[in-house]
Amino acid sequence: MRALISVSDKSGIIKLAKELREMGTEIISTGGTAKTLTEAGIKVTEISELTGFPECLDGRVKTLHPRVHAGILAMRGNPEHMKQLSELGIEPIDLVIVNLYPFRETILKEGVTREEAVENIDIGGPSMLRAAAKNYQDVTVVTDPADYETVMEQLKENGSVDIDTKFYLMQKVFSHTAHYDTMIADYIRRQREDETLPDTLTMTFEKLQDMRYGENPHQKAAFYREIGHRKGSLTDAEQLNGKELSFNNINDTNGALELLKEFTDPTVVACKHGNPCGVGSVRVSTEADCPVDHAPDEETAVLKAWEKAFSADKVSIYGGILVVNRTVSLALAEAMKPVFLEVIVAPAYTEEALALLREKKNLRVLRLPDISTAQDKKAFDMKKVNGGLIVQTIDAELYHEEDLKVVTKAQPTKEQLADMQFGMRIVKYTKSNGIVVVKNTQSVGIGPGQVNRIWAAKQCFDHARELIGKEALTGAVLASDAFFPFADTVEAAHEAGITAIIQPGGSIRDQESIDKADAYGMTMVFTGMRHFRH
């Protein structure tokens, strides 16, 4: 038996090579691998001895030779193939153990240059892997050190690797080379800053973990992450306490984090089933030229933000997700502890706060230092549909200040404008049709996912009255993710006590809504930007 070994990841390779030599296997090797094996006292045949041609071009060319590829690709059951090998003086290669240049590790290094990345694109390795995988009936191909033990067990017990294992290893090869090539293509796309949607879409992800089940217990699931460091994403979080995150935990927490990233002031977001259920913020900046809230320090400010988020909906937060963009103090942990929460995510925790939260063994506590880092605007948003995939760029905008248009006679106050922005940030992450009512940087009513806008509005008002009280709606601001098709939403808002509205506009019946608002002395602002979320 003859084995060709050329690996960048050398874990386990000396043990494997020794066992192969003990079985009488001839080992052919290249460059650094040959050096490693020789230093370990293992006899190897250098690739240049096999090919009769020296490695050249700084090692770029060494295995791209007929004596290598013919030895791999020859079908043992094909007499003509074997006759040609004999005539050419080429011996078959039975075992190919190859893993590729560390392209992934290279591009993840800080300050890596394009030249370094390109130099770590493997050429000969994928060629050998693909050749061996194509001839899987006769050649055993191994690219993952995790498979060394299985291969050796079968060789020792049976003198060969069984066909099912070879077929499995073939699959791993093509998955591996596809993953490798996709990483390269994605790196080049990002280097070119190409934001177009490609004609062919190839993407690759690494499995982060298998999950107990999916959205429901009868569904299988796993959590994958993109290649590359995405600061501030859930894949970057460190779990400090609690059970393993479930499929629904991850989905809901991701939605909550997306909303949280809209805010720079101390903010708390509570989320349930993919929708925000309570959002509270405390103004410590002079954003929107509006008076700041009084908070003596940041710890007090984030505690006030929690009080706003919690009091907005004390019912729906039960079993929900909580994300915070400031350090969790002992006082905040004490306030949260009586509430049943599934997940808490924050950039940091004081030692006392973490110790208190850990008293709840099942509470999933995550630390995400870069929690406020904005999403990558070049990223894609994807949804799987039966037989295909729909892809779009992410919704990275809120509105453009220059496009804001006051369409009513009544002009908004600075405080109302600040709340309008606050409300639009929330409704952007509320399932459509979505209506959100806010007051003093607190959500007081959220109506998500209704099939018409008036139902979303009425649900929002009903929740506010039931959970906080009718007074919460008096003088509040309403935000809508899309235009009003009829004036009925304005009428319902007025009856609820709302005095200001922000919405995208763009309906053929916009004037009806404007006239109705004017009749009630309400102020209304158009943004010109819709935020459907499905």
C-alpha positions as CSV (number, residue, x, y, z in Angstrom):
1,M,0.0,0.0,0.0
2,R,1.2,3.5,-0.8
3,A,0.1,6.7,1.0
4,L,0.6,10.3,0.1
5,I,0.6,12.6,3.1
6,S,0.7,16.4,2.8
7,V,-1.0,18.3,5.6
8,S,-1.0,21.8,7.0
9,D,-2.8,20.7,10.2
10,K,-0.3,18.2,11.6
11,S,-2.4,17.1,14.6
12,G,-2.2,13.3,14.9
13,I,-0.2,12.9,11.8
14,I,3.0,11.4,13.4
15,K,0.9,8.7,15.2
16,L,-0.9,7.9,11.9
17,A,2.2,7.7,9.9
18,K,4.0,5.5,12.4
19,E,1.0,3.0,12.3
20,L,1.0,3.1,8.5
21,R,4.7,2.3,8.4
22,E,4.3,-0.6,10.9
23,M,1.8,-2.0,8.4
24,G,4.5,-1.8,5.6
25,T,2.9,1.2,3.9
26,E,5.2,3.3,1.7
27,I,4.8,7.0,2.6
28,I,5.2,9.8,0.0
29,S,5.3,13.3,1.4
30,T,6.0,16.9,0.7
31,G,7.8,19.9,2.1
32,G,7.0,20.6,5.8
33,T,5.1,17.4,6.3
34,A,8.1,15.3,5.0
35,K,10.3,17.3,7.4
36,T,8.0,16.7,10.4
37,L,7.8,12.9,9.7
38,T,11.5,12.5,9.0
39,E,12.4,14.3,12.3
40,A,10.0,11.9,14.0
41,G,12.1,9.0,12.7
42,I,9.6,8.0,10.0
43,K,10.9,7.0,6.6
44,V,9.3,8.9,3.8
45,T,9.8,9.3,0.0
46,E,10.0,12.9,-1.0
47,I,7.6,13.9,-3.7
48,S,10.5,15.0,-5.9
49,E,11.9,11.5,-5.8
50,L,8.5,10.2,-7.0
51,T,8.1,12.7,-9.8
52,G,11.7,13.0,-10.8
53,F,11.1,16.8,-10.8
54,P,12.1,19.3,-8.2
55,E,9.7,21.4,-6.2
56,C,9.7,24.9,-7.8
57,L,8.3,28.4,-7.6
58,D,8.6,28.6,-3.8
59,G,6.8,25.3,-3.5
60,R,3.8,26.4,-5.6
61,V,4.4,23.4,-7.9
62,K,5.2,20.0,-6.4
63,T,2.3,17.6,-6.6
64,L,0.9,18.7,-10.0
65,H,2.4,15.8,-11.9
66,P,1.2,12.8,-13.8
67,R,3.0,10.4,-11.5
68,V,0.9,11.7,-8.6
69,H,-2.5,12.2,-10.3
70,A,-2.3,9.1,-12.6
71,G,-1.4,7.1,-9.5
72,I,-4.5,8.4,-7.7
73,L,-7.0,8.4,-10.6
74,A,-6.3,5.0,-12.1
75,M,-9.3,2.7,-11.7
76,R,-8.0,-0.6,-10.5
77,G,-10.8,-2.6,-12.1
78,N,-10.1,-1.0,-15.5
79,P,-7.5,-3.2,-17.3
80,E,-6.6,-0.4,-19.8
81,H,-5.9,2.0,-16.9
82,M,-3.6,-0.5,-15.2
83,K,-1.9,-1.3,-18.5
84,Q,-1.1,2.4,-19.0
85,L,0.3,2.7,-15.5
86,S,2.6,-0.2,-16.1
87,E,3.8,1.2,-19.4
88,L,4.5,4.6,-17.9
89,G,6.2,3.1,-14.8
90,I,3.7,4.7,-12.4
91,E,2.6,2.9,-9.2
92,P,-0.9,3.4,-7.8
93,I,-1.4,5.5,-4.7
94,D,-4.0,3.9,-2.3
95,L,-4.3,6.4,0.5
96,V,-4.4,10.3,0.2
97,I,-4.1,12.2,3.5
98,V,-4.3,15.9,2.7
99,N,-5.6,19.1,4.3
100,L,-5.2,22.5,2.9
101,Y,-3.3,25.7,3.3
102,P,-4.7,27.6,6.3
103,F,-6.6,30.2,4.3
104,R,-9.3,30.6,6.9
105,E,-6.7,31.2,9.7
106,T,-4.8,33.6,7.5
107,I,-7.7,35.9,6.7
108,L,-8.8,36.0,10.3
109,K,-5.4,37.4,11.4
110,E,-5.3,41.1,12.3
111,G,-3.7,43.2,9.6
112,V,-3.4,40.4,7.1
113,T,-2.5,41.7,3.6
114,R,-4.2,40.7,0.4
115,E,-0.9,39.2,-0.8
116,E,-0.7,37.0,2.3
117,A,-4.2,35.8,1.8
118,V,-3.7,34.9,-1.9
119,E,-0.4,33.1,-1.1
120,N,-2.4,30.8,1.2
121,I,-4.8,29.7,-1.5
122,D,-4.0,26.0,-2.0
123,I,-3.8,24.6,-5.5
124,G,-2.3,21.2,-5.4
125,G,-4.1,20.1,-2.3
126,P,-7.7,20.5,-3.6
127,S,-6.6,18.8,-6.9
128,M,-5.3,15.7,-5.1
129,L,-8.4,15.6,-2.8
130,R,-10.8,15.9,-5.7
131,A,-8.9,13.3,-7.7
132,A,-8.9,10.8,-4.8
133,A,-12.5,11.5,-4.0
134,K,-13.5,10.9,-7.6
135,N,-11.8,7.5,-7.5
136,Y,-13.2,6.7,-4.0
137,Q,-13.8,3.0,-4.9
138,D,-10.0,2.4,-5.0
139,V,-8.5,5.3,-3.0
140,T,-9.2,6.2,0.6
141,V,-9.0,10.0,1.0
142,V,-8.8,11.7,4.4
143,T,-8.9,15.4,4.9
144,D,-10.1,15.6,8.6
145,P,-7.8,14.4,11.4
146,A,-10.9,13.3,13.2
147,D,-11.2,10.4,10.7
148,Y,-7.7,9.0,11.2
149,E,-8.8,6.6,13.9
150,T,-11.7,5.1,11.9
151,V,-9.5,4.5,8.9
152,M,-6.7,2.9,10.9
153,E,-9.1,0.6,12.8
154,Q,-10.5,-0.7,9.5
155,L,-7.1,-1.1,7.9
156,K,-5.9,-3.1,11.0
157,E,-9.0,-5.2,11.2
158,N,-9.8,-5.9,7.5
159,G,-6.7,-4.8,5.6
160,S,-8.8,-2.2,3.8
161,V,-11.3,0.6,4.3
162,D,-14.9,-0.4,3.6
163,I,-16.8,1.1,0.7
164,D,-19.4,3.0,2.9
165,T,-16.6,4.7,4.8
166,K,-14.9,5.6,1.5
167,F,-18.1,7.1,0.2
168,Y,-18.6,9.1,3.4
169,L,-15.0,10.4,3.1
170,M,-15.7,11.3,-0.5
171,Q,-18.6,13.5,0.7
172,K,-16.4,15.2,3.3
173,V,-13.8,16.0,0.6
174,F,-16.3,17.8,-1.7
175,S,-17.9,19.6,1.3
176,H,-14.5,20.7,2.4
177,T,-13.3,21.9,-1.0
178,A,-16.6,23.7,-1.6
179,H,-16.3,25.4,1.8
180,Y,-12.7,26.3,1.0
181,D,-13.4,27.8,-2.4
182,T,-16.4,29.7,-1.1
183,M,-14.3,31.3,1.7
184,I,-11.9,32.5,-1.0
185,A,-14.7,33.8,-3.3
186,D,-16.3,35.6,-0.3
187,Y,-13.0,37.1,0.8
188,I,-12.4,38.5,-2.7
189,R,-15.9,39.9,-2.9
190,R,-15.4,41.7,0.4
191,Q,-12.0,43.0,-0.7
192,R,-13.6,44.4,-3.8
193,E,-16.3,45.9,-1.6
194,D,-18.8,44.4,-4.0
195,E,-22.4,45.0,-2.8
196,T,-24.2,43.6,-5.8
197,L,-26.3,40.5,-5.5
198,P,-24.3,37.8,-7.5
199,D,-25.6,35.8,-10.4
200,T,-24.7,32.6,-8.6
201,L,-24.9,32.6,-4.8
202,T,-22.5,30.3,-2.9
203,M,-22.2,30.7,0.9
204,T,-20.5,28.8,3.6
205,F,-21.0,28.5,7.4
206,E,-19.3,26.6,10.2
207,K,-21.3,24.6,12.6
208,L,-21.1,26.2,16.0
209,Q,-23.2,23.6,17.8
210,D,-25.9,20.9,17.4
211,M,-29.1,21.8,19.1
212,R,-31.5,19.7,21.1
213,Y,-34.2,20.4,18.6
214,G,-35.5,23.1,16.3
215,E,-38.4,25.5,16.4
216,N,-40.4,22.5,17.7
217,P,-39.2,19.3,19.5
218,H,-39.8,17.1,16.4
219,Q,-37.4,19.2,14.2
220,K,-33.7,18.8,14.1
221,A,-31.5,21.9,14.3
222,A,-27.9,23.2,14.4
223,F,-26.4,26.7,14.9
224,Y,-23.9,27.8,12.2
225,R,-21.8,30.9,12.0
226,E,-20.3,32.9,9.1
227,I,-16.6,32.7,8.5
228,G,-14.9,35.7,9.8
229,H,-15.1,37.8,13.0
230,R,-18.4,39.5,13.2
231,K,-18.1,41.7,16.3
232,G,-21.3,42.1,18.3
233,S,-23.1,39.1,16.8
234,L,-24.6,36.3,18.9
235,T,-22.0,33.9,17.5
236,D,-19.4,36.0,19.4
237,A,-21.1,35.8,22.8
238,E,-19.7,34.0,25.8
239,Q,-22.3,32.0,27.8
240,L,-21.7,32.4,31.5
241,N,-24.6,30.5,32.9
242,G,-27.6,28.4,32.1
243,K,-28.8,25.7,29.7
244,E,-27.7,25.5,26.1
245,L,-29.4,28.0,23.9
246,S,-32.3,26.7,22.0
247,F,-33.3,27.4,18.4
248,N,-36.0,29.8,19.5
249,N,-33.6,31.4,22.0
250,I,-31.1,32.2,19.3
251,N,-33.7,33.5,16.9
252,D,-35.4,35.7,19.4
253,T,-32.2,37.0,20.9
254,N,-30.8,37.9,17.5
255,G,-33.9,40.0,16.8
256,A,-33.5,41.7,20.2
257,L,-29.8,42.5,19.5
258,E,-30.6,43.9,16.1
259,L,-33.1,46.4,17.8
260,L,-30.6,47.2,20.6
261,K,-28.0,48.2,18.1
262,E,-30.2,51.1,17.0
263,F,-29.5,52.8,20.3
264,T,-26.5,54.6,21.8
265,D,-28.2,55.8,25.1
266,P,-28.6,53.3,28.0
267,T,-31.3,51.0,26.7
268,V,-33.1,47.8,27.6
269,V,-35.0,45.7,25.1
270,A,-37.3,42.8,26.0
271,C,-38.3,40.5,23.2
272,K,-40.8,37.6,22.9
273,H,-41.3,35.3,19.9
274,G,-39.3,37.6,17.6
275,N,-41.1,40.8,18.5
276,P,-40.1,43.5,21.0
277,C,-42.5,43.6,24.0
278,G,-40.9,46.3,26.0
279,V,-38.2,48.9,25.2
280,G,-36.9,51.6,27.6
281,S,-34.2,54.1,27.0
282,V,-32.8,57.0,29.0
283,R,-31.4,60.0,27.1
284,V,-28.0,60.9,28.3
285,S,-26.9,62.4,25.0
286,T,-28.2,65.5,23.2
287,E,-29.5,63.6,20.3
288,A,-32.4,65.3,18.4
289,D,-31.5,68.5,20.3
290,C,-33.8,67.3,23.1
291,P,-33.4,67.8,26.9
292,V,-31.6,64.9,28.5
293,D,-33.2,62.7,31.2
294,H,-31.9,63.2,34.7
295,A,-29.7,60.3,35.8
296,P,-26.8,60.9,38.2
297,D,-24.8,58.1,36.7
298,E,-24.8,55.4,34.1
299,E,-25.8,52.6,36.6
300,T,-28.9,54.6,37.5
301,A,-29.6,55.4,33.9
302,V,-29.7,51.7,32.8
303,L,-31.8,50.8,35.9
304,K,-34.3,53.4,34.8
305,A,-34.2,52.0,31.3
306,W,-35.0,48.6,32.7
307,E,-37.9,50.0,34.7
308,K,-39.3,51.5,31.6
309,A,-39.0,48.3,29.5
310,F,-40.4,46.1,32.3
311,S,-43.4,48.4,33.1
312,A,-44.2,48.6,29.4
313,D,-45.4,45.0,29.4
314,K,-45.0,43.0,32.6
315,V,-47.0,40.1,31.1
316,S,-45.3,39.4,27.8
317,I,-41.8,39.6,29.3
318,Y,-42.4,36.4,31.1
319,G,-40.2,33.8,29.5
320,G,-38.7,36.4,27.3
321,I,-35.3,37.7,26.1
322,L,-33.6,40.7,27.7
323,V,-30.7,42.6,26.1
324,V,-28.9,45.6,27.7
325,N,-26.3,47.8,26.2
326,R,-24.6,48.7,29.5
327,T,-23.0,46.8,32.3
328,V,-25.4,44.9,34.5
329,S,-25.0,46.1,38.1
330,L,-26.1,44.3,41.3
331,A,-29.0,46.7,41.5
332,L,-30.2,45.8,38.0
333,A,-29.6,42.1,38.6
334,E,-31.7,42.3,41.8
335,A,-34.5,44.1,39.8
336,M,-34.5,41.4,37.1
337,K,-34.1,38.4,39.3
338,P,-37.8,38.0,40.3
339,V,-38.8,38.0,36.6
340,F,-38.7,34.7,34.7
341,L,-36.4,35.3,31.8
342,E,-34.9,32.8,29.3
343,V,-31.9,34.8,28.2
344,I,-30.0,37.9,29.3
345,V,-27.3,39.5,27.1
346,A,-25.1,42.4,28.2
347,P,-21.6,43.7,27.4
348,A,-20.5,43.1,31.0
349,Y,-21.6,42.1,34.5
350,T,-20.3,43.1,37.9
351,E,-19.1,40.1,39.9
352,E,-21.9,40.6,42.4
353,A,-24.5,40.8,39.6
354,L,-23.2,37.7,37.9
355,A,-23.2,35.7,41.2
356,L,-26.8,36.7,41.9
357,L,-28.0,35.8,38.4
358,R,-26.2,32.4,38.6
359,E,-28.5,31.5,41.4
360,K,-31.0,30.7,38.7
361,K,-29.3,27.6,37.2
362,N,-31.4,27.6,34.0
363,L,-31.1,31.3,33.2
364,R,-28.9,31.7,30.1
365,V,-26.5,34.6,30.8
366,L,-24.4,35.8,27.9
367,R,-21.6,38.3,27.7
368,L,-21.2,40.2,24.5
369,P,-18.5,42.9,24.8
370,D,-19.1,44.5,21.4
371,I,-22.9,44.4,21.8
372,S,-23.3,47.9,20.3
373,T,-21.3,47.2,17.1
374,A,-23.4,48.0,14.1
375,Q,-24.3,45.2,11.6
376,D,-22.2,44.8,8.5
377,K,-24.1,46.8,5.9
378,K,-22.7,44.5,3.2
379,A,-24.3,41.5,4.8
380,F,-27.2,39.7,3.2
381,D,-30.6,38.9,4.7
382,M,-31.9,35.5,3.5
383,K,-35.1,33.5,3.8
384,K,-35.5,29.9,2.6
385,V,-38.6,29.2,0.5
386,N,-39.6,25.9,-0.9
387,G,-37.3,25.2,-3.8
388,G,-35.3,28.4,-3.5
389,L,-33.9,31.3,-1.5
390,I,-34.8,34.9,-1.4
391,V,-31.9,37.3,-0.7
392,Q,-31.7,41.0,0.1
393,T,-29.3,43.5,1.6
394,I,-30.0,44.1,5.3
395,D,-32.4,47.0,6.3
396,A,-29.5,49.2,7.6
397,E,-31.3,52.5,7.4
398,L,-34.0,54.2,9.6
399,Y,-34.7,57.3,7.6
400,H,-32.8,60.2,6.1
401,E,-33.1,63.4,8.1
402,E,-33.4,65.4,5.0
403,D,-36.4,63.4,3.8
404,L,-38.5,64.0,7.0
405,K,-41.5,66.0,6.1
406,V,-44.1,67.5,8.4
407,V,-47.3,67.1,6.5
408,T,-49.7,68.7,9.0
409,K,-50.4,72.2,10.2
410,A,-49.3,71.3,13.7
411,Q,-45.5,71.2,14.0
412,P,-43.9,68.5,16.2
413,T,-42.0,69.6,19.4
414,K,-38.4,68.5,19.9
415,E,-39.6,66.0,22.5
416,Q,-42.1,64.6,20.0
417,L,-39.4,64.3,17.3
418,A,-37.1,62.5,19.7
419,D,-40.0,60.0,20.5
420,M,-40.8,59.7,16.8
421,Q,-37.2,58.5,16.2
422,F,-37.4,56.2,19.2
423,G,-40.7,54.7,17.9
424,M,-39.4,54.2,14.4
425,R,-36.4,52.3,15.8
426,I,-38.8,49.9,17.5
427,V,-41.4,49.4,14.8
428,K,-38.6,48.7,12.3
429,Y,-38.0,45.4,14.2
430,T,-41.7,44.6,14.8
431,K,-43.4,42.1,12.5
432,S,-45.6,43.7,9.9
433,N,-48.2,45.1,10.0
434,G,-46.7,46.8,13.0
435,I,-47.8,49.8,15.1
436,V,-45.8,51.1,18.1
437,V,-46.8,53.8,20.6
438,V,-44.1,55.4,22.7
439,K,-43.9,58.1,25.3
440,N,-40.8,59.6,26.9
441,T,-38.5,57.0,25.3
442,Q,-40.6,54.1,26.6
443,S,-42.7,51.7,24.5
444,V,-46.2,51.8,25.9
445,G,-47.9,49.7,23.3
446,I,-46.8,47.3,20.5
447,G,-49.1,45.8,17.9
448,P,-47.2,43.3,15.8
449,G,-48.0,41.0,12.9
450,Q,-51.6,41.8,12.0
451,V,-53.1,41.4,8.6
452,N,-54.3,45.0,8.5
453,R,-53.0,48.2,10.0
454,I,-56.1,49.2,11.9
455,W,-56.1,45.9,13.8
456,A,-52.4,46.4,14.6
457,A,-53.2,49.9,16.0
458,K,-56.2,48.7,18.0
459,Q,-54.3,45.8,19.5
460,C,-51.5,48.2,20.4
461,F,-53.9,50.6,22.1
462,D,-55.7,47.8,23.9
463,H,-52.5,46.4,25.3
464,A,-51.4,49.8,26.5
465,R,-54.7,50.4,28.3
466,E,-54.7,47.0,29.9
467,L,-51.0,46.8,30.9
468,I,-50.2,50.4,31.8
469,G,-53.4,52.4,31.8
470,K,-55.3,54.8,29.5
471,E,-53.1,57.7,30.6
472,A,-50.1,56.1,28.9
473,L,-51.6,56.9,25.5
474,T,-52.4,60.5,26.3
475,G,-50.0,62.7,24.5
476,A,-48.1,59.7,23.1
477,V,-46.4,59.2,19.7
478,L,-47.5,56.5,17.2
479,A,-45.0,55.0,14.8
480,S,-46.0,52.8,11.8
481,D,-43.7,50.6,9.7
482,A,-45.7,51.4,6.5
483,F,-48.2,53.9,5.2
484,F,-51.8,54.2,6.2
485,P,-54.1,52.9,3.4
486,F,-57.0,54.7,5.1
487,A,-57.6,57.5,7.6
488,D,-59.1,55.0,10.2
489,T,-55.7,54.6,12.0
490,V,-55.5,58.4,12.5
491,E,-59.0,58.5,13.9
492,A,-58.4,55.5,16.3
493,A,-55.1,57.2,17.4
494,H,-56.9,60.4,18.2
495,E,-59.6,58.6,20.2
496,A,-56.9,56.9,22.2
497,G,-55.3,60.2,23.1
498,I,-52.3,60.1,20.8
499,T,-51.1,63.5,19.5
500,A,-48.3,62.8,17.1
501,I,-47.7,60.2,14.3
502,I,-44.7,59.2,12.3
503,Q,-45.1,57.0,9.2
504,P,-43.5,56.4,5.8
505,G,-46.3,58.0,3.7
506,G,-46.7,57.0,0.1
507,S,-50.3,55.9,0.0
508,I,-52.6,57.2,-2.8
509,R,-54.9,58.3,0.1
510,D,-52.3,60.1,2.2
511,Q,-54.3,63.3,2.0
512,E,-57.2,61.7,3.8
513,S,-54.9,60.9,6.7
514,I,-53.4,64.4,6.6
515,D,-56.8,66.0,6.6
516,K,-58.0,63.9,9.5
517,A,-54.9,64.7,11.5
518,D,-55.4,68.4,10.8
519,A,-59.0,68.2,11.9
520,Y,-57.8,66.8,15.3
521,G,-54.9,69.2,15.7
522,M,-52.4,66.3,15.5
523,T,-48.9,66.5,14.1
524,M,-47.8,63.9,11.5
525,V,-44.4,63.4,9.9
526,F,-43.6,61.3,6.8
527,T,-40.2,59.5,6.6
528,G,-40.3,58.3,3.0
529,M,-38.9,54.9,4.1
530,R,-40.9,51.8,4.7
531,H,-39.8,49.0,7.1
532,F,-41.8,45.9,6.4
533,R,-40.6,42.9,8.4
534,H,-41.9,39.4,7.7
